[in-house]
Amino acid sequence: MINWPLTSFSISSFGKVKLAIIGGDKVHPGTWPSWPVWDQSAEKDIIEMLRSGRWWRGNGEYVAEFEKKYAELMGAKRCLATASGTTALITAMGVLGVDGGDEVLVSPYTFIATYNAIFFHKALPVFVDTDPETFLIDTNKIKARITDRSVAILPVHIYGLPVDMDGVNQVAKKHDLKVVEDACQAWLAEYKGKKTGTLGDLGCFSFQNSKHLPAGEGGAILGNDDEIIDRCHSAHNCGRPYGSMKASPGYPYRGGNFRMQQSQAIILMSQMKRIEKDNDIRLANALYLDKKLKEIPGIVPYKLANGATRSVYHLYPFRYIKEEFNNVPKEKFIRALVAEGVPCSGGYGPQNKDGLIEEALNSKAYKRLFSESRLNKWREENHLPGNDQLCKEAVTFYQSMLLGSRSDMDDIVNAITKIYENRNSLVGIP
Ligand SMILES: Cc1ncc(COP(=O)(O)O)c(C=O)c1O
């Protein structure tokens, strides 16, 4: 933990100050740390690799080296690098048997790629409501959504907040379901001291540009079963034989080209040098924000799920209770906060009602694979009050802001306090 100088603030010190959204001075006129941060020491390897022509994993060493290092860092037996988090999810689910006409139990509060990976297999995403306090799948509600078509659970450690994995694994074991963790936002988060992404059958990660471990694009699957990871390797490489996946004859398995490139692996290995230190800074700042923000009426920081021992804050989330702010809508609160120089956003919307769902359900394949009565029942059950509430209340700060100084964190707290104190002056503005 870092010992920052502590700055105290008084909740009433902003009582007579003009909000920046109506022409007052900003609380934070400066900048925030930018992301990603380039590591010049990686340039030698990149140039050498580019000049050598060993650009793809087939004749290069870097992707395999990254896989070994990432597995070690995460405490997993094996790692397979992929082109992206989406292709990691697609590969993992396919290898664990998710197929056309199956159902996958999944958290609705996530990036849309989670849903798309299920649709890719022509399976039905069955949404389990979100616990608005934790931002995560409510594990007590999984059982009620299981049908004879359910084959897997896809819990999402959204924002780097660990899901209660004992809760997930117990239901999975009882009902013979596979577990694929969507850890695409959760590198080095911990549940009961173990890393997220190592707690189910397979765990998937994203290394897209905004991520804590960025490479422009990239992904990985972690697992402890050699045969399953060999199968993933085969699946992500056009179905070519690999390890225990012997030629049968020729290609033993259906697959795609979901391979990582050498340049991605070099960037990732250089970024790996900083991730643990960065996560410590994010954690220290997030814990500070937790303590300070909960003192402000109407601001409710996330609650860690049972068993979660470390979050990594891909975004720092809290809930905004507008009733405490004179019913000022969330969107206006966000605009006021941005005007104070504190970037933030409103989190995910109720994507379980997004257009792509009906587009999929009305497609030729889904009509063939699912009965009309099943699809209609799915529509009737697609009511998620916990998720709807969270979508209305969530506000998030970007991970790179948590790499700022303690005085930056005080500016966040002070800006929200200022808005709270002056909430009445927001009522009249459009
Ligand atoms: C929760 C979640 N799942 C899946 C993905 C997909 O990862 P990628 O963008 O690398 O395909 C992302 C990426 O943002 C994500 O945040």
The ligand as a MOL file (V3000), in Angstrom:
LIG
                    3D

  0  0  0     0  0            999 V3000
M  V30 BEGIN CTAB
M  V30 COUNTS 16 16 0 0 0
M  V30 BEGIN ATOM
M  V30 1 C -16.6690 -8.2090 -20.1120 0
M  V30 2 C -16.0710 -8.3460 -21.4840 0
M  V30 3 N -16.2460 -9.4890 -22.1540 0
M  V30 4 C -15.7120 -9.6780 -23.3750 0
M  V30 5 C -14.9620 -8.7040 -23.9910 0
M  V30 6 C -14.4210 -8.9370 -25.3560 0
M  V30 7 O -13.0630 -8.7160 -25.4470 0
M  V30 8 P -12.4060 -8.1780 -26.8270 0
M  V30 9 O -12.8160 -6.7680 -27.0060 0
M  V30 10 O -10.9420 -8.3400 -26.5830 0
M  V30 11 O -12.9040 -9.0720 -27.9050 0
M  V30 12 C -14.7400 -7.4980 -23.3260 0
M  V30 13 C -13.9420 -6.4200 -23.9450 0
M  V30 14 O -14.1060 -5.2600 -23.7460 0
M  V30 15 C -15.3150 -7.3100 -22.0400 0
M  V30 16 O -15.1350 -6.1730 -21.3810 0
M  V30 END ATOM
M  V30 BEGIN BOND
M  V30 1 1 1 2
M  V30 2 1 2 3
M  V30 3 2 2 15
M  V30 4 2 3 4
M  V30 5 1 4 5
M  V30 6 1 5 6
M  V30 7 2 5 12
M  V30 8 1 6 7
M  V30 9 1 7 8
M  V30 10 2 8 9
M  V30 11 1 8 10
M  V30 12 1 8 11
M  V30 13 1 12 13
M  V30 14 1 12 15
M  V30 15 2 13 14
M  V30 16 1 15 16
M  V30 END BOND
M  V30 END CTAB
M  END
